Amino acid sequence: MPTNPCAPTISLGYTDKVSYAPDEEVTAYIQSSKVVDLCRLDIYDVKGAKAFSIASPLTIQEMNTDHPSTNGFGFNPTIKFPIPATVKSGMYFIENKVPFIVRTPEAIDLLIVYPSNTANAYEESGGKSLYSASDRPPMVSFLRPIALQPFSTVCLTWFSDMKNVKIGYAADADLDSYDRLSHAKIIVIVGHNEYWTRQGRLNFDKFVDNGGHALVLSGNNMWWQVRYSTDKTGLICYKNHNNDPETDELLKTIEWTNPSLQYSILSSLGADFPHGGYGMKTDNGWNGYKIIAPNSPLLQGLNLAKGDVISCPTSEYDGAPITGFDADGYPVLDKAALNFEKAEIVGFDKGFRVNETISTFIVSQKTKTSGIIVNTSSTDWCSGSGMGGSSGDKIKGITQNAIQKLLAGQTVFSN
């Protein structure tokens, strides 16, 4: 192994895929400020500890594609390397800059799904994203530098420290293959997971309908339908029905709330963005969740009373439908609208979209035999202002309670 580190000359890079099976080979495309015949390329885990090293050359790369945000940067491969057999499933970073995921085929307790589609949608490397104000492209490439999503960071680090729980990791695209989630007991959605394929949603629902549990530590979930390019390197989202050349109406890349897609977000999660709204605009809320159900098993050991507030300043919320408010000003869940076997609001906040919205931390079960969905409905549950904020210990405690009780088959409902 060379003793000279590669890090000093590396500025950016990407890999040929977002996630890899343990026996797959990673192809890395690395930009260097100078040519290096051979140096030590270090790969780190999510906590910044060195996981392994490889010997690699470095070259000065040039973008050689038109529209690099859509078509990728077109770098030449820098190095291909196998994943060492001793490396466990997790999120890794080439020189703390280039993220990739290692999966596992083994039976696991938790499958942590990183929101790779949403990270790509918001990324502006190459000059464009799916939010560009002018000449917005209908597709963005995974073959370009894509930063780690900040809404996910604190949870990813925290999960890596969990003991006595077997954890695997996956990217959004892995949800398209049911085999890649069927070996888990709980699917965990972290951060801000906004962009879903139809197959990914179908497999998520199949998992829950078959008795698997879901822990949704994310907000503004399932807002846009997307497709992948034929070679799986592009994320397609026209965001306009008429502009999308897809002839199948059910595959149009528009909002999942559009009736033409025939697949409501509420049917999967019990809450959606139109009901939850924006949390950081001027509103009458508390920048966090006011507790409705202090006897919820999810709050066990936290000494929270009805009306107490868990601080979680949130960019975007999801919310469940409500019929109104009780005499004390607490929202009343519209159970008929959900038509679930069980559903309960644990806490709520007030937000804003067109009018005032009610965001809800909700726990639900769709049928007598389906799994449980614990949905925190906040983009910031896993962020520095949530799990990393002033109520971080309580948020960690709630998350830990959810995991322990779901794995043990214990109730997560107040009654």
N, C-alpha and C positions, 0 to 999 in steps of 0.2 A: 504494500500500500504506500503510495507517495506520501511524504511528510508535508509537502507544501499544500495549503488549503486552496480550494477553488473559490471560496467565498469572496475574497477581496475584489475580484473582477466581474462578478455576476450581478446583473441588474434585474433581469426578469426571465420568465420562461413559462412553459406549459407542458403538459403530458398528452399522450395520444388518446387517453380515456380518463374519465373522472374516477372510476373505481375498477379494481382488479381482484380477481380470484387469487388465492395464495400461490398457485402454480403458474400464474401468468407473468409475462415480461413487460416491464414498463419501458416505453420509449419517451425520453425526455428531450425537449427542445429548449436549449439554454442560450441566452444572450450574454456574451462576455465583452468587456472593453478591450480585450487583447487576445491573441492566440496563445494558448498554453498547450504544450505537447501532452502533459499528463499532470493531474493534480488530484487531491483528495476531495471528493464530493460527499458532503455529509447530509444525511437524512435525519430529521428530527420528528419527535412525536408532538402531540398537541400541547404538551406542557413545556416544550422547548428542550427536552432531554434528547441527546443523540441516540438514535435507534440503530443505525448502521452506516457504514461508509463504503464507497466504491471508488475505483480509479477511473478517471474520465479525462478526455481532452476537452478543450474549450475553443470555440471559434467566435469571430465577430459575425453576427447574423444580420441579414437585411430582410425587411419585409418585401416579398416579391409577388404579392397578389394585389389585384384591384379590390377595393372595398374590404379591407382586412377584418373589419368587425363582422362582416357577413361570411367572408370566404376563408377566414383564418389568416395568421401571419405568414404562413408559408416558409417557416424556418426549415433548415435541413436538420435531420436528427443529430443530436449531440452524443447520446449514449443510450444503449439498450441494456437493461439490467434485470436479473431475476429478483423476486422478493425472497429474502432469506426465510427458510422454514421456521426459524425461531421468532419471526415477527408476528405478533398477534393482530387481529382485526382492529382497525383504528384509522384515524386521520393522520397523515404524515405530510411533511413539508421538505422539499428539496432546498437545502440551505435556508430554511425558514422563510422561503418565498413562494414556492410552487406547491400547492396542495394536491394530494391525491388520496384515495381511500383504498384500504385493503379490506376485502370482505372475508367472511368465513362460511363454509358449508355446514359447520357443526351446529348441533342443537344449542340454542341460546335462550336466555331469559329476555333480553332486551335487544331490539334492532333499532339503532339510532339512524334515522333517515336525515341526511344532510340536504338542505334545500338548494341543490346545485343548479336547478333550472332557474330559480329566482335570482341566485347570485349572478348567473349569466345574463339574465334579462336586464339587470340594472348596471352591469359592467360597461364601461365606456372605452376600454382599451381598443385601439384602432380608430377611435373617433366617434363611434356611434353605439347606442344602446337601443333597447325597445322603448325608451322614453325620450329619445332625441326630439327636440322641438321642431327641427326641419329635416326633411328627407329621412324620416324614420324608417329603418329597414324592417321588412317582415320576418327576417331571420338573423340570428346572431350565432356566431361560431363558438364551439367549445375549444377550438384549436387556437387560442389566444390567451394571454395572461388574464386570469380571473381571480380577484382577491377573495379571501375568506370573508364570508358574510358576517358583519359585526353583530347582528342580532343573535347569532348562534354561539358566540365565542365562550361565554362564561359556562354555559351548560356543557359544551364539549369538554372543557377542562375538568369540570366537576364530575362528569360521568367517568372520566378516566381514573378517578381516585376511588370509585366505588369498590367495596369488598364483598365477597361472597355472592356476587351476581355475575353471570356470564353474559358479556356484551359483544354484539357484532355491529358493524357499521355498513351503511349503504348510501348510494346516491339516489336522486329522484328516478333516474332512468332504470334503476334496478327494480322499482315497483312494477315495471311492465312485465316482469317475469315472476309469476307466483311462486316458483320454486325458491326464489331469493328472499322471500319473507315467510314462507310457510313453516320454517324451522324455528321461528321465534314464538315466545309467549305474549310479548307486548311489543307493539310497534310504537316508537317514540318519534314524533314529528317536532323538530326543534326550529327555533328562530322565526323566520318569516317565509312561509312556504305557499306561494301565491300561484305558481304555474304548474298545472297538472295535466297529464295526458288522460284520455278517457280510459285506456287500459290500466293506467296506474290507479285511477279511482275505482275501477271495477275490482281490481285485485285487493285494494284496501278494504272495500266493502265486503268482499268475499271472505277476507281474513276475519273481520269482525263478526260477520254473519255465522261463520263456522266456530265461533267461540273464542277467538283471539281478542285480546284487549288492545286499546289504543290510548296512549297518553299524548295529548296534543298540547305541546308547550310552544304555541305559535299563534299568530293572529293573521287576519286577512287571508285565511286559508282558502285554497281552491277557487281563486277569483277568475283566472284566465284558463281556458282550455288551450293546450299546445299540442303540436306534433313534432316529431324528430325528422330530420332529413333522412333520405334512404340509407346513407352511410352512418347515421347516428351522430354525426359531428356538428349538426346544426339544430338550433331550437327555433321552431317556426311559430309565430304568433302575429297574424295580420291585424288583429284587433278591430276588424271591420268585416262584416258579413259579405258585402258585395265585392270587396277587394280579394277575398280569399278564393283561389281557383278550385278549391276542393268541392267536388260535386255532392258528396255525402253531407246532408244537412247536419247530421249528428257529430261531424268532425270539424265543423267550422271553428276557427280559432278566435272565439269571442268569449264574452263573460259567461260563466257557468249559470248565472242567474237568468240568462236569456231563455225564455220558455221553449224556443226552437231546439235547444239542446236536450230537452226532456230529462234533466238530471239535476235536481236542486241540490245546493250545498247543504241545506238543512237535513236532507235525507241521509247524508253521510255523517255529519258532525253535530247536528242539533243547534248550530249557530252559524251565522254568516255575517259578512261585512256590512251589508245594507242595514242590518239591525244594530250593529256594533259601532261603526263609524270611526272617526278620528278622535284620538284621545288627547292630543296636544294642542288643540285649538281652544279658543275661549269657550268655556262651558260651565256647567254647574256641578261638575264632578269633583273627584278627590285625587286625581292622578294615581289611582290604585283601586283596589277592590274593598268596598264596604261589605262586611260580613252579614249575610242573611241567615245562614245555617250554622250557628256556633257548635252544634252537636254533631256536625259532619265528621265521620271517621278520618277524613282527609286532614282535619285540623287537630287531630289528637296530639296532646302534649304541648300545644302552642299557647294555651291560656288566652284564647281570643274570645271576646264576648260579642254578642250581636251589636252591630253598629261600629265596631272597631274597623280600622282601615289598614290594609296591607299596602304599603307604598309600592307602586309599579308604574311610574310615568310611561305611557304607552303611545307609540306613534299611531298604530291602527289596531282596532279591536274587532272581534266578532261578537254577535249577540243573538240570543234566542228570542223567538216571538213571545210577547207578553200580552195579557188582556187588559192590563192597567196596573194600578198600585193599590196596596192595602191602606188601612187607616194610618199606618205609621210611615208611609211613603216608600215602602219596599215593593219592588216589581212582583207581579203575579205571573207565573209561567203559563203560557197558552199551551197546555198539554194536548188539547185537541188538534192544534195546528201541527204539532210534531208527530202525534199518533205513535209515540213510543210506549214500550212496556213500562218504563220508569224514566223519570227525568227530575232533576232538582238543581236549582240555582244555589250555589255556595256563596257567591259574592257578586257585586255589581258596581259599575261606574257609569257616569253619564258622559257621553261624547257628543259629537256633532258631525252631521253629514249635510243634508239639506236642512233638516230640522234636528232637534235634540234626539239623540239615540241612547239606547240602554245596552251597554256591554255586559256580558254575563260569563262568569266562570261557572261552567255547568258540568254535571255528571249525568250520564244517561245510559240506558240499555234499550236497544231497539225492539228486541223480542225476548221471550223467556229463555231462549237458548243461545242468544247472541252474546258476544263479549261486551265488556263495559268500555265506554268512552269517557275519559276524563279530559275535558277541554278547557284549558285556561284562557283561551281566546285572546291572547295578547302577543303582539309582535315582540314585546320587550321582556317577556318572562325569563328568557335565557340571556338577556343582555346585561350590560354594566349598570343600567338603571333598575333592573329587576332583580335577578338572582345576585347580581353584583352590587346592589344598592342598599339603602338604609334598612329595608325589610328583607334583605337577602337570606338571613338565617331562617325566617319564617317561610320564605318561598322554597328554600332547600328542604325544610321540614315537610311542607306539603307534598313536594315532589317525591321525597323519600317515603312518606306515608302511602302515597298512591302506588308506588312500585311494590312496597312490601305487602300491602293488603291485596293488590291484584294478583301477585304471585302466590300468595297464601290462600287465595279463594275466599277472602273475608269481604264483608260488605263495605262499600264506600258510600252508602246512602244513609241519611239520618234516620229514616224509618222505612 
